Amino acid sequence: MLKKILMISESKNYWLALLVFGLGLEMSALFYQYVLDYLPCVLCIHVRIWLLGVIAVSLLALLLAKYKLFLSAAHVLMTIMMAGFFERSYQTLGTERGFVFGDCNMESGLPAWFALDSWLPSVFKVWEACGYTPELLFGITMAEALIVLSSLLLMISIVYTINNIMLQIRRR
């Protein structure tokens, strides 16, 4: 089983699946924004930014998969992206359910050198205050779906990162 996990973590299909996943969630968010008219809050924008990181790391891993050292770095970077995705998903669910109280305003909080909200406002501009997320299917809200997805992906990423690093150590 461990060998199969290691094979998957080194496979281009793993990175392709993460790329498709990231793009799918970004497109879903834009569908909800522009077709169903659910405008994004600051936490939603932060989730989109972490997903942009997932897409970027996946693309780089696909392009540079033949370099084993880079693949190890990509696994570490993906774990960081998934941890950020999980944290923002937790904040979103906590705000929706009322067990997290935080500063949720109309500012993205991005530094001037990373002003995605200015560079691409159609995707990264904050439009409304936090409070609720739209219902998807069977009464499940977007925040509930995000916390489940992000926690599963974070666990998978951690396992793959540890396995990949252990493999690199054994090869030396």
Number of C-alpha atoms within 10 A of each C-alpha: 6 8 9 9 15 18 14 14 22 21 14 18 12 16 26 16 12 20 21 15 15 21 16 13 16 18 13 12 22 19 13 15 16 12 9 11 10 16 18 23 24 24 23 23 21 23 22 22 19 20 24 18 20 25 23 15 22 26 16 14 27 19 12 15 19 12 10 14 13 14 21 24 16 21 26 20 18 27 22 18 23 26 20 20 26 23 17 24 26 21 21 29 24 18 21 18 14 11 10 13 11 10 9 17 15 14 14 19 12 12 8 9 6 10 15 18 18 13 11 10 12 13 19 21 22 22 17 15 15 20 15 16 20 14 13 13 9 6 9 12 16 19 25 20 15 20 20 14 15 21 18 13 19 21 14 15 22 18 16 23 23 15 20 24 17 13 13 13 9 8 7 5
